[in-house]
């Protein structure tokens, strides 16, 4: 299957922490994102059972997308 490139803005601290986390699991950040997106498609939803935000991350905002 051909790959596509997609640019996304990510909080610098989250990106760095996620990179360390996934590298400890033997994954690149790119492969972890691919796994997340693949599971989203397979499950037809976010592949997350429960979200507990740390206080430092609780201030993230999301934008509604009406697509």
HELIX and SHEET records of a PDB file:
HELIX    1   1 UNK A   12  UNK A   24  1                                  13    
HELIX    2   2 UNK A   29  UNK A   43  1                                  15    
HELIX    3   3 UNK A   55  UNK A   57  5                                   3    
END                                                                             
